[in-house]
Amino acid sequence: MIDLHTHSLFSDGELIPAELIRRAEDKGYHYLAITDHVDYSNYAFVIEHLSDAIEKMQNSFKVRVFPGVEITHVPPPLIPELIHLCREKGAKVVVIHGETIVEPVAPGTNRAAIEGRADILAHPGLISEEDVKLAAEKGVKLEITTRGGHSYTNGHVAKLARKYGATLIIDTDSHSPYDLTTRETATKIAMGAGLSREEVEEIFKETERWIKENLL
């Protein structure tokens, strides 16, 4: 299993990083990013402390772990700058909290994430065709999520990504130990969004290629 969108107690997750990593390892994860919620008030703190913790613990775990962020409910005009600042501070994976239909995310967030070249646009809701086209052009990954609520629009995202050639990624958006899932369960959820098993396998392979080329 590969999962580049999870949360610890550094934001609204239930687990400290060590337990999150251990539970992911027990589920058979190979790669994990801890991407806690940030805005301008806490991004430096979160990245610094996650990076320090991961550096100290990495050799004790089989799963490879990356420090990251999920930029959340930041006004759209400010998102591109904060993406840059997070990367400068050391975030290896930058996720943007997209326009999910179950939260009042500001309109324009999806477009700002894509224009700012985030790595992943999480749960982008009823994303427009124009934004999917732009994501394909700029190489921003659109998330198929296993998390309840956010997953309501997985089918819409998968359909448009297939139509316009946008890159998909499958993540859990884990906040509790019960959100972590196996690769097979994640595969079934993605298939429920209309993807074939072969397409899902290709998503995981492409994600692993991206990790090896950009994070290792």
N, C-alpha and C positions, 0 to 999 in steps of 0.2 A: 504494500500500500504506500502511496505517496500522498502527502497532505500538506499543502502550503498555506493553510488558513486555519489556525487554532488560537485559543485564548487561555491565558493563565490568570493568576491572581493579580498580575500587574495591571489588569483591567477588570473585566467582569467575568472571567473564568473562575471555576471552583478550585482549581488545583495549582499548587506551586509548580514551577517549571520542572523540577526533578520528578515529581509524581506524574505529570503530564507526559514527560519523555518515557518514563518507565512503563506506563500503561500503553503508550503507543508501541513501544518495543514489544510488549507482550501480545499485542494484536498483529504483530508481524510487519510493522512499518519499516521501510527502508530509508525514507526521507521525511522529515518533519520541519515545518517552519512554525515558530511561535510568533503570532502577528497580533499583538495586543492593540486595543483601540487607542488612538492618539489624536490630539489636535495640537495647536501651538503651545498649550500649557504644559504638556508632559512628554512630548516626543523624545527629547534629549534624555530625560530620566529613564524612560522605558528602554530605549535602545542601548544605552550605556549599561544598565543593570542586567538586561537579558544577555547582552554580548559577554559580559564578565562571567555570568553564571554558566552559560553554554561552553565557554572556553575552558572553564575549570572542570566541567563534568563530561565533556565530549568523549574522552578516551575511555570512560567507564561504561559507555553505552554502545550497542551495535548500530542503532539507528543514527543516521547523520542529521544533525539539527542545525537550523539556520535562524538567526535573530531577524525579526521583521516587524512590520507595523501594519495596522489597518487604519488608515485615515478615515475618520468617522464624523459625519454631520458637520464638516467644515464647509463654510460658504464656498460655492463653486469657484469664484474668481481667485480664491486663495489656494486652491488645491495644487496647481502645478508648482508653485513655489515651495509648498510644504513637501511635496514629493522629492524635490531636489535637496531640501534641507535634511530629510530623513536619510537619503542616500549618503550625503556628506557625513552624517553622524555615524554611519555604519550599518544601516538596515540593509540586509541582503535581499529581502523580498518586500516589496511595497504593494500592499493591497488597498483598494479604495472601496469603502462601504457604499455599494451602489443603490440604485433607486428601487429597492424592494417594495412590493405593494403592501407590506405589513408594517411599515414604519413611515413617518413623515419626512422622508429624505428630500432635500431641496431639489426642485427641478433644475436640470443642468449639471448635476453631479456626474452622471455618466459621461457626458461630453467632456467635462473638465478632466476626468480621470484619463480619458483616451488622449486628449490633446497634451496632457502632461506626461504621457508615456509611462503610466503605472505598469507594473508587471501584471497585475490581476485586477479586473473589475468584478468584484464579488456581487453575487445575487442581483444582477442588473434589472430585474423586474421586467416590465413591458418595454424593453429597450427598443428604440426606433430603428428602422432599417438604415437610416443615414448613419447612426452611431455604430451599428454593426459593420457597415462598409468601412468606416473610418478605423475601427478597431482592427479590421483585417489589414488595412494599409499600414498601420503603425505597429502591428505585432502585439497588441494588448490582448491578453487572454481573458475570455469570458467564462465565468464560473457556472458550472452545473453543481449545485449544492445538495448535500444529503440532509441538510438541516430543515426541520419542519417549519412551515410558514414561508420562509425564503424560497423553498423548493416549489412553491405553487406555480411559478412561471418558468420552470426548467424546460418545459416543452417548447415554449415560445422562443427561448434563448437558443435551444438546440436547432430548431427549425431555421431560424435566420442565420445562425452561424454556418450551417450546412449550405444555405443558399448563397452566401457571400464569401465563403472561405475563411471565416474568422476562426482563430485557434480557441479551442475549448480546454478547460481544465476541470477536474473533478476534485472537490474539497469537502470537508465535513463542517467547517465553521464551528468546531467543537468548543463548547463552554463548560461541559461537564464530562466526567468519565464515560457516561452513557452515550455521548454523542460520537465518540470514536467508533469507527466501524471497520469491518474487514474489507478487503478489496472486492470480494465476491458480492457483498451486500451493496457496496458502492456501485458496482457494475449493474446490479439489478435496478437500482434507483435510476441510473443513467439510461438504462434500456426502457424504463417506464416513461422517460421523457421523449422516447421515439428513436433513440440511437440503437444501432445494431451492436451485438457483442463485439464484432470486428472493429467497429468504429470506436467503441470504448477502449478496447485494447490498444488501438492506435493512439488514443488520447494519452493513456498512461505512458506509452513508449515515447511520444513526443515530449511529454513533461520531463521524463527522465533524461532525454537528450538535452533539453534546455538546461536542466540542473547541471549536467556534466560540462556543458559549454560555458555557463555563466556563473555558477556558484562554487564549483569545486576547483 
